[in-house]
């Protein structure tokens, strides 16, 4: 008696509604981690593109200035970079001039030569970019 449909046969039973909710919950359980992973990956890729832009501006700054050296002050790059890029994950960018020490390595772990520029992001997992050392 409780499983019978109403007189016109319209509507859904409670079991049908629960099955639909279960299917939706399973889809969300699969889709949400995939979405969050794609979001994180896109933030890292945007950050890497920003670090590449900063490194390119450093190259232009070095060519343009009479001393032919890099700068560690990002605001000095405004003529070549425009507005300083912001990390989508909230990290901050910094520029380091390599001293050739063992700790001066690119994102791929290879050493950066003395005087080379390294662009770093403080956000976890975003790493560094060293032109001429890192390929991506």
Residue pairs with C-beta under 8 A, 6 or more apart in sequence:
3 13
3 15
5 11
5 13
40 125
42 88
43 87
43 88
43 89
44 89
44 125
44 126
46 87
46 88
47 87
47 88
47 89
47 91
47 121
47 123
47 126
48 126
48 127
48 129
48 136
50 85
50 86
50 87
50 93
50 121
51 93
51 119
51 120
51 121
51 126
51 128
51 129
52 129
52 131
53 81
53 85
54 74
54 77
54 81
54 85
54 93
54 95
54 119
54 129
55 117
55 119
55 129
55 130
55 131
56 80
56 131
57 77
57 80
57 81
58 70
58 71
58 77
58 95
58 117
58 119
58 131
59 117
59 131
60 80
61 70
61 71
61 76
61 77
61 79
61 80
62 68
62 69
62 70
64 79
64 80
69 97
70 95
70 97
70 115
70 117
71 77
71 95
72 94
72 95
72 96
72 97
73 95
74 81
74 84
74 93
74 94
74 95
75 84
77 84
78 84
84 93
85 93
87 93
87 121
87 122
87 123
87 126
89 123
89 124
89 126
90 123
91 121
91 122
91 123
91 126
92 121
92 122
93 119
93 120
93 121
93 122
94 119
94 120
94 122
95 117
95 118
95 119
95 120
96 104
96 117
96 118
96 120
97 115
97 116
97 117
97 118
98 104
98 112
98 113
98 114
98 115
98 116
98 117
98 118
98 130
99 114
100 111
100 112
100 113
100 114
102 111
104 111
104 112
104 116
104 118
105 111
105 112
105 128
105 130
105 133
106 112
106 118
106 128
106 129
106 130
106 133
106 134
107 127
107 128
107 129
107 130
107 134
107 136
108 133
108 134
108 135
110 133
111 133
112 118
112 130
112 133
113 132
116 130
116 131
116 132
116 133
117 130
117 131
118 128
118 129
118 130
119 128
119 129
119 130
120 127
120 128
121 127
121 128
128 134
